[in-house]
Amino acid sequence: MNTLGNIIWLLLGGIATGLGYYLAGVVMCITIIGIPFGLQLFKIGTYAFLPFGYELGDKPGQQGFLSIAFNIIWIVLGWWEMAIMHALFGALLC
């Protein structure tokens, strides 16, 4: 069932979503400050390509002040484009 779900997902927008995350990750990795964001975007892009049967989670001991600060910066600067892209694909599928 995971394979069928992944194939349907790829055909209905998963390829564009995953490539969008990878492209944003490459752009973020241009600067030293953006590298942690870019690496996380590559992880999310992999999940966006094959969401069924793949699990995301935090590793023990990863949460700290720097992680919280980066999340705040991400919310302010980077997530709007991805949120709009997901909303458009969701509207196309309905």
C-alpha positions, 0 to 999 in steps of 0.5 A, spaced: 500 500 500 505 504 501 508 503 494 501 505 491 500 511 495 507 514 493 506 512 486 499 516 486 503 522 490 508 523 485 504 523 479 499 528 483 504 533 485 510 530 489 515 531 484 514 538 484 514 539 491 520 535 492 524 538 487 521 545 490 524 543 497 531 541 494 531 547 490 530 551 496 535 547 500 540 549 495 539 556 495 539 556 503 546 552 502 549 558 498 551 562 505 554 559 511 548 561 515 543 558 511 546 551 511 543 548 517 536 550 514 538 547 507 540 541 510 533 540 513 530 542 507 533 536 504 530 532 509 523 535 508 524 534 500 526 526 501 520 526 505 516 530 500 518 525 494 516 519 498 511 520 504 508 513 505 512 509 509 517 514 511 517 517 518 520 524 521 522 525 528 527 528 532 533 525 535 534 525 543 537 531 545 537 535 539 532 541 542 536 547 544 536 554 544 539 554 537 534 550 534 528 554 537 532 560 534 532 557 527 525 555 527 523 562 529 527 565 523 524 559 519 517 561 520 519 569 519 523 568 513 522 561 509 516 557 510 511 562 506 513 560 499 512 552 501 506 553 505 503 557 498 505 551 494 502 546 498 496 550 499 496 550 491 497 543 490 491 541 495 486 545 492 488 542 485 487 535 488 480 537 491 
